[in-house]
Amino acid sequence: MRRDLMNNINPLSAIPPAAATADNTPWVSSIIDTAGYDSLTFVFVTGTEADADAVFTLTMEHGDNSGLSDTSVPAATDLIGTTALGSFTFADDNKTRKIGYIGTKRYVRATVTPTNNAGNAFLAGIAILGHPHIAATANPPA
């Protein structure tokens, strides 16, 4: 294996590792600025999901305003994969999910919303910006 991915991505903390403790409070990612990159993938990592019937639903938003005051839901053609494939349930302990964004808006945000969560649920999310206009990307990531 001799190909370089490290210098061609910028991984950002989108959802710092966190627990939803017996409630349905959504995890809302940072607003990701895609300027200078031609691709974005969100990767989510679950921990042990304690509740026996909880569902965790992924939604996406995008816009051209840095605060997403112009937010809208991306069309299916703006995504690689689906929000359904990026979602998970109580049975998905220690799994990963991913979704790609190929839309034309500059700012993107992901939200994971629990339903029926009466136990501890753990999640972290990384936004991976790729195909930089200028490489090599900074290390540590900026």
C-alpha positions, 0 to 999 in steps of 0.5 A: 500500500503506497497511496497517501490519503492523510495529506488529502483529507481534513478530518474535523470533529463534528460531534465530540464523543458524547452520551445522551443520558436517558433522553431524546436530545439530538446531537447537532454537529458543528457547521462544516465549511466546505470552502477549499474542498470538493468532497465531504463525508460524515462518519459516525461511531456509536458506543454501547446503546443501552436502551432496548428500543431506541432509534437514532435518525440522521438528518442533514442541512445545508446553506450558503450562510455561515450560521445556516440562517438559510438552511434547507434539507439537501436533495437526495441527489446532493448526498452519497448514500441516504440518511436512512443508511446513516441512521442506527438503532439500539442494536448497532453497538460499536458500529460506524455509519457514513454519508457523503455530501456532494451538493453545491452549498458551502455549509453543511450540518448533520443531526442525529436525533434519538427516539425512545431513548431511556438509557445511555447512548454514545456517539461521536462524529467526524467530518472528513473534508477531501479533495482539497484545492491545495494539498498537502493539508495541515497536520494537525488538522485545522 
